[in-house]
Structures are given as structure tokens and as C-alpha cells.
Amino acid sequence: MILVDAGPLVAAIKKWRADGLAVVIACDSQSRADRLHGVLGQRGIELRAAVAGERPGANGVTLVEGH
């Protein structure tokens, strides 16, 4: 397992959301999306995972799995 400091990403997401921006994060696999969901959730970032084929909405933080 690789441990990384998520602080800079969390700070950037909070700033973007405070500025009214939607945030979409693409992960290259479902397992990475799941891990990132857990890491960000533990740091107070509310986010949702997009359903396959769904276009991310204009609000909030959305994780998408890319190919």
C-alpha cells in the first residue's frame, strides 16, 4: 500500500467547491476509485461515484472510473 499526503488535494477540492465549481475526479480502476472515495470521505469531502455511462452532474464532487 502506498501512503500519500492527501492534504493538498483536499485543500484544492475545498477551494474549488467554495468557488462554486463542480469537481470530477477520474480514476483508472474501480479499486482506485474506491480507495480515493475512502481517503477523501475520511477527510470530510462529500462525494459520490458516478454510475457507468453517467455524465457527472454540475454539483458536488464526483468520482468516475475511466478506461
C-alpha positions, 0 to 999 in steps of 0.5 A: 500500500502506498501512503500519500499526503492527501492534504493538498488535494483536499485543500484544492477540492475545498477551494474549488467547491467554495468557488462554486465549481463542480469537481470530477475526479477520474480514476483508472480502476474501480479499486482506485476509485474506491480507495480515493472515495475512502481517503477523501470521505475520511477527510470530510469531502462529500462525494459520490461515484458516478454510475457507468455511462453517467455524465457527472452532474454540475454539483458536488464532487464526483468520482468516475472510473475511466478506461 
